[in-house]
Every structure is written in structure tokens, then in C-alpha cells.
Amino acid sequence: MPHDIIMNSVESSNIEKIGYNEHTRILEVQFKNGKRYRYSGVPVDIFKSLRESPSKGHFLSAHIKKFYECINVPEKPVDVGEIIT
């Protein structure tokens, strides 16, 4: 599907995975605490710079957080069949 975002693990003390969709220009960032954020309108060169940055957390703060609209991606709801009593 052309609008899926494939998340890839990265080396970072705070960020676990990043993913990008070139068609929609959406960047997703998943932190090690489980929180996941979606940034819209991110150009591909900004994503590539984030991916290659030696400090992804610093790059995210300095070049993405202040400039692109962000929403919190809710965690997947627990399936009732997965609840163990």
C-alpha cells in the first residue's frame, strides 16, 4: 500500500524507530517509552538528514519539532481476546 509507513530501528538513546512516507510526506517517530508521533509535511531531505544524524534526538528537536505539525499516534487498542484474567 503506497501510504504505509515502515518503521526502522535507529541508534539513539531516546528514539527507538523512525519511518517516512515520501508520497504523504509524513514522518513517524517512536520513542523508547512507547510514545509515537506523526509529523506532517516533512520534506524527504529533512527525513534523510534525521536518519543520518549522529544525534537523532537533537536533530528532531532542532529541525522538526518546532517546524512541522505533530499529532500523537494512539497506541493500538488491546484486543479483548488478548486480556488475561
OpenMM code with the backbone's topology and positions (N, CA, C; nanometers):
from openmm import Vec3, app, unit

residues = "MET PRO HIS ASP ILE ILE MET ASN SER VAL GLU SER SER ASN ILE GLU LYS ILE GLY TYR ASN GLU HIS THR ARG ILE LEU GLU VAL GLN PHE LYS ASN GLY LYS ARG TYR ARG TYR SER GLY VAL PRO VAL ASP ILE PHE LYS SER LEU ARG GLU SER PRO SER LYS GLY HIS PHE LEU SER ALA HIS ILE LYS LYS PHE TYR GLU CYS ILE ASN VAL PRO GLU LYS PRO VAL ASP VAL GLY GLU ILE ILE THR".split()
positions = [
    Vec3(0.0848, -0.1181, 0.0000),
    Vec3(0.0000, 0.0000, 0.0000),
    Vec3(0.0893, 0.1243, 0.0000),
    Vec3(0.0667, 0.2208, -0.0867),
    Vec3(0.1590, 0.3331, -0.1022),
    Vec3(0.1621, 0.4305, 0.0153),
    Vec3(0.0646, 0.4229, 0.1076),
    Vec3(0.0628, 0.5192, 0.2172),
    Vec3(0.1071, 0.4584, 0.3500),
    Vec3(0.1540, 0.3353, 0.3485),
    Vec3(0.2053, 0.2729, 0.4698),
    Vec3(0.3383, 0.3363, 0.5081),
    Vec3(0.3661, 0.3319, 0.6363),
    Vec3(0.4948, 0.3806, 0.6862),
    Vec3(0.5661, 0.2625, 0.7497),
    Vec3(0.6816, 0.2292, 0.6957),
    Vec3(0.7628, 0.1204, 0.7503),
    Vec3(0.8574, 0.1816, 0.8521),
    Vec3(0.8500, 0.1319, 0.9749),
    Vec3(0.9328, 0.1833, 1.0827),
    Vec3(1.0634, 0.1040, 1.0877),
    Vec3(1.1742, 0.1778, 1.1006),
    Vec3(1.3057, 0.1148, 1.1092),
    Vec3(1.3737, 0.1558, 1.2388),
    Vec3(1.4358, 0.0587, 1.3043),
    Vec3(1.5097, 0.0857, 1.4276),
    Vec3(1.6279, 0.1762, 1.3986),
    Vec3(1.6587, 0.2638, 1.4957),
    Vec3(1.7730, 0.3538, 1.4826),
    Vec3(1.8554, 0.3495, 1.6092),
    Vec3(1.9813, 0.3898, 1.5959),
    Vec3(2.0676, 0.4010, 1.7130),
    Vec3(2.0441, 0.5366, 1.7757),
    Vec3(1.9866, 0.5352, 1.8955),
    Vec3(1.9557, 0.6582, 1.9669),
    Vec3(1.9290, 0.6217, 2.1124),
    Vec3(1.9601, 0.7130, 2.2019),
    Vec3(1.9330, 0.6870, 2.3433),
    Vec3(1.7856, 0.7053, 2.3762),
    Vec3(1.7119, 0.7775, 2.2931),
    Vec3(1.5729, 0.8105, 2.3228),
    Vec3(1.4735, 0.7640, 2.2164),
    Vec3(1.5171, 0.7577, 2.0915),
    Vec3(1.4286, 0.7205, 1.9809),
    Vec3(1.4515, 0.5744, 1.9443),
    Vec3(1.3415, 0.5003, 1.9346),
    Vec3(1.3525, 0.3584, 1.9006),
    Vec3(1.3442, 0.3349, 1.7497),
    Vec3(1.2452, 0.4002, 1.6836),
    Vec3(1.2236, 0.3771, 1.5411),
    Vec3(1.1795, 0.5059, 1.4729),
    Vec3(1.2107, 0.5149, 1.3436),
    Vec3(1.1588, 0.6237, 1.2606),
    Vec3(1.1085, 0.5634, 1.1300),
    Vec3(1.0129, 0.6312, 1.0701),
    Vec3(0.9599, 0.5874, 0.9416),
    Vec3(0.9121, 0.7082, 0.8628),
    Vec3(0.9074, 0.6929, 0.7321),
    Vec3(0.8711, 0.8059, 0.6466),
    Vec3(0.7967, 0.7558, 0.5245),
    Vec3(0.6980, 0.8338, 0.4806),
    Vec3(0.6278, 0.8047, 0.3565),
    Vec3(0.6491, 0.9226, 0.2632),
    Vec3(0.7186, 0.8984, 0.1558),
    Vec3(0.7536, 1.0040, 0.0601),
    Vec3(0.6303, 1.0612, -0.0115),
    Vec3(0.5282, 0.9784, -0.0322),
    Vec3(0.4076, 1.0243, -0.1025),
    Vec3(0.3278, 1.1229, -0.0181),
    Vec3(0.3149, 1.0925, 0.1111),
    Vec3(0.2347, 1.1775, 0.2001),
    Vec3(0.3191, 1.2778, 0.2776),
    Vec3(0.4520, 1.2616, 0.2727),
    Vec3(0.5466, 1.3464, 0.3474),
    Vec3(0.5203, 1.3414, 0.4980),
    Vec3(0.4874, 1.2216, 0.5451),
    Vec3(0.4631, 1.2008, 0.6877),
    Vec3(0.5805, 1.1259, 0.7482),
    Vec3(0.6299, 1.1814, 0.8585),
    Vec3(0.7376, 1.1210, 0.9371),
    Vec3(0.6770, 1.0695, 1.0662),
    Vec3(0.7090, 0.9465, 1.1030),
    Vec3(0.6679, 0.8948, 1.2328),
    Vec3(0.7912, 0.8639, 1.3149),
    Vec3(0.7824, 0.8976, 1.4430),
    Vec3(0.8923, 0.8758, 1.5366),
    Vec3(0.8363, 0.8017, 1.6567),
    Vec3(0.8970, 0.6878, 1.6877),
    Vec3(0.8569, 0.6115, 1.8057),
    Vec3(0.9699, 0.6184, 1.9068),
    Vec3(0.9346, 0.6602, 2.0276),
    Vec3(1.0335, 0.6723, 2.1336),
    Vec3(1.0432, 0.5428, 2.2130),
    Vec3(1.1502, 0.5279, 2.2872),
    Vec3(1.1724, 0.4061, 2.3643),
    Vec3(1.0699, 0.3891, 2.4754),
    Vec3(1.0015, 0.4982, 2.5140),
    Vec3(0.8970, 0.4878, 2.6155),
    Vec3(0.7638, 0.4426, 2.5548),
    Vec3(0.7620, 0.4153, 2.4227),
    Vec3(0.6431, 0.3653, 2.3561),
    Vec3(0.5591, 0.4720, 2.2870),
    Vec3(0.5808, 0.5986, 2.3189),
    Vec3(0.5036, 0.7055, 2.2558),
    Vec3(0.5457, 0.7197, 2.1100),
    Vec3(0.4456, 0.7503, 2.0262),
    Vec3(0.4705, 0.7604, 1.8826),
    Vec3(0.4051, 0.8886, 1.8311),
    Vec3(0.4807, 0.9627, 1.7497),
    Vec3(0.4336, 1.0903, 1.6986),
    Vec3(0.4425, 1.0923, 1.5471),
    Vec3(0.3470, 1.1636, 1.4857),
    Vec3(0.3412, 1.1762, 1.3401),
    Vec3(0.3538, 1.3234, 1.3039),
    Vec3(0.4536, 1.3531, 1.2209),
    Vec3(0.4790, 1.4899, 1.1740),
    Vec3(0.4406, 1.4992, 1.0275),
    Vec3(0.3598, 1.6010, 0.9907),
    Vec3(0.3176, 1.6141, 0.8517),
    Vec3(0.3917, 1.7230, 0.7777),
    Vec3(0.4038, 1.7012, 0.6457),
    Vec3(0.4677, 1.7990, 0.5577),
    Vec3(0.6184, 1.7998, 0.5622),
    Vec3(0.6782, 1.6918, 0.6109),
    Vec3(0.8241, 1.6851, 0.6256),
    Vec3(0.8877, 1.6496, 0.4907),
    Vec3(0.9761, 1.7360, 0.4387),
    Vec3(1.0435, 1.7052, 0.3119),
    Vec3(1.1374, 1.5850, 0.3266),
    Vec3(1.1572, 1.5139, 0.2176),
    Vec3(1.2410, 1.3943, 0.2200),
    Vec3(1.3844, 1.4254, 0.2645),
    Vec3(1.4368, 1.5436, 0.2291),
    Vec3(1.5746, 1.5745, 0.2696),
    Vec3(1.5864, 1.5915, 0.4210),
    Vec3(1.4805, 1.6394, 0.4862),
    Vec3(1.4824, 1.6506, 0.6329),
    Vec3(1.4802, 1.5104, 0.6944),
    Vec3(1.3972, 1.4215, 0.6388),
    Vec3(1.3951, 1.2839, 0.6873),
    Vec3(1.5322, 1.2177, 0.6716),
    Vec3(1.5930, 1.2341, 0.5545),
    Vec3(1.7242, 1.1732, 0.5312),
    Vec3(1.8289, 1.2286, 0.6273),
    Vec3(1.8215, 1.3580, 0.6545),
    Vec3(1.9156, 1.4189, 0.7495),
    Vec3(1.8944, 1.3642, 0.8904),
    Vec3(1.7687, 1.3447, 0.9285),
    Vec3(1.7397, 1.2837, 1.0590),
    Vec3(1.7969, 1.1439, 1.0653),
    Vec3(1.7713, 1.0660, 0.9620),
    Vec3(1.8175, 0.9262, 0.9568),
    Vec3(1.9697, 0.9168, 0.9678),
    Vec3(2.0403, 1.0121, 0.9065),
    Vec3(2.1868, 1.0080, 0.9052),
    Vec3(2.2511, 1.0832, 1.0224),
    Vec3(2.1726, 1.1550, 1.0996),
    Vec3(2.2273, 1.2364, 1.2081),
    Vec3(2.2877, 1.1499, 1.3188),
    Vec3(2.4041, 1.1897, 1.3706),
    Vec3(2.4630, 1.1145, 1.4820),
    Vec3(2.3821, 1.1316, 1.6111),
    Vec3(2.3059, 1.2405, 1.6228),
    Vec3(2.2195, 1.2623, 1.7389),
    Vec3(2.0773, 1.2891, 1.6893),
    Vec3(2.0009, 1.1798, 1.6797),
    Vec3(1.8668, 1.1910, 1.6245),
    Vec3(1.7746, 1.2737, 1.7137),
    Vec3(1.7872, 1.2621, 1.8439),
    Vec3(1.7055, 1.3401, 1.9357),
    Vec3(1.7324, 1.4893, 1.9217),
    Vec3(1.8587, 1.5256, 1.9094),
    Vec3(1.8946, 1.6667, 1.8924),
    Vec3(1.8437, 1.7185, 1.7582),
    Vec3(1.8594, 1.6401, 1.6536),
    Vec3(1.8119, 1.6818, 1.5209),
    Vec3(1.6601, 1.6993, 1.5220),
    Vec3(1.5893, 1.6056, 1.5836),
    Vec3(1.4442, 1.6150, 1.5919),
    Vec3(1.4024, 1.7443, 1.6624),
    Vec3(1.4663, 1.7745, 1.7741),
    Vec3(1.4335, 1.8964, 1.8494),
    Vec3(1.4657, 2.0228, 1.7718),
    Vec3(1.5791, 2.0247, 1.7057),
    Vec3(1.6263, 2.1472, 1.6393),
    Vec3(1.5637, 2.1713, 1.5018),
    Vec3(1.5268, 2.0656, 1.4310),
    Vec3(1.4866, 2.0825, 1.2911),
    Vec3(1.3463, 2.0327, 1.2555),
    Vec3(1.2802, 1.9653, 1.3485),
    Vec3(1.1495, 1.9088, 1.3143),
    Vec3(1.0390, 1.9541, 1.4104),
    Vec3(1.0592, 1.9369, 1.5393),
    Vec3(0.9526, 1.9649, 1.6369),
    Vec3(0.8934, 2.1048, 1.6248),
    Vec3(0.9745, 2.2028, 1.6028),
    Vec3(0.9290, 2.3425, 1.6003),
    Vec3(0.8681, 2.3825, 1.4657),
    Vec3(0.8845, 2.3009, 1.3639),
    Vec3(0.8513, 2.3429, 1.2281),
    Vec3(0.7390, 2.2653, 1.1602),
    Vec3(0.7041, 2.1492, 1.2116),
    Vec3(0.6049, 2.0654, 1.1445),
    Vec3(0.4931, 2.0269, 1.2407),
    Vec3(0.3717, 2.0236, 1.1868),
    Vec3(0.2558, 1.9871, 1.2673),
    Vec3(0.2718, 1.8436, 1.3166),
    Vec3(0.2334, 1.8225, 1.4406),
    Vec3(0.2544, 1.6922, 1.5031),
    Vec3(0.1281, 1.6453, 1.5732),
    Vec3(0.1019, 1.5154, 1.5622),
    Vec3(-0.0038, 1.4539, 1.6419),
    Vec3(0.0524, 1.3308, 1.7110),
    Vec3(-0.0058, 1.2988, 1.8243),
    Vec3(0.0303, 1.1782, 1.8973),
    Vec3(-0.0445, 1.0623, 1.8326),
    Vec3(0.0260, 0.9568, 1.7972),
    Vec3(-0.0367, 0.8390, 1.7383),
    Vec3(-0.0771, 0.7484, 1.8540),
    Vec3(-0.2078, 0.7265, 1.8710),
    Vec3(-0.2501, 0.6437, 1.9848),
    Vec3(-0.1999, 0.5014, 1.9709),
    Vec3(-0.1772, 0.4419, 2.0884),
    Vec3(-0.1340, 0.3024, 2.0880),
    Vec3(-0.2479, 0.2156, 2.0376),
    Vec3(-0.2107, 0.1036, 1.9802),
    Vec3(-0.3104, 0.0098, 1.9304),
    Vec3(-0.3957, -0.0390, 2.0484),
    Vec3(-0.5286, -0.0317, 2.0339),
    Vec3(-0.6127, -0.0804, 2.1443),
    Vec3(-0.5926, -0.2295, 2.1680),
    Vec3(-0.6053, -0.2695, 2.2910),
    Vec3(-0.5892, -0.4103, 2.3261),
    Vec3(-0.7112, -0.4866, 2.2777),
    Vec3(-0.6871, -0.5967, 2.2091),
    Vec3(-0.7952, -0.6839, 2.1633),
    Vec3(-0.8529, -0.7544, 2.2851),
    Vec3(-0.9841, -0.7598, 2.2953),
    Vec3(-1.0490, -0.8219, 2.4106),
    Vec3(-0.9999, -0.9654, 2.4283),
    Vec3(-0.9733, -1.0328, 2.3192),
    Vec3(-0.9248, -1.1705, 2.3269),
    Vec3(-0.7852, -1.1814, 2.3870),
    Vec3(-0.7105, -1.0704, 2.3931),
    Vec3(-0.5756, -1.0723, 2.4487),
    Vec3(-0.5737, -1.0519, 2.5992),
    Vec3(-0.6869, -1.0106, 2.6583),
    Vec3(-0.6904, -0.9822, 2.8013),
    Vec3(-0.6942, -1.1137, 2.8772),
    Vec3(-0.6030, -1.1273, 2.9696),
    Vec3(-0.5961, -1.2483, 3.0515),
    Vec3(-0.6431, -1.2119, 3.1926),
    Vec3(-0.7404, -1.2830, 3.2430),
    Vec3(-0.7926, -1.2531, 3.3773),
    Vec3(-0.7436, -1.3516, 3.4783),
] * unit.nanometer
topology = app.Topology()
chain = topology.addChain("A")
for resn in residues:
    res = topology.addResidue(resn, chain)
    for name in ("N", "CA", "C"):
        topology.addAtom(name, app.Element.getBySymbol(name[0]), res)
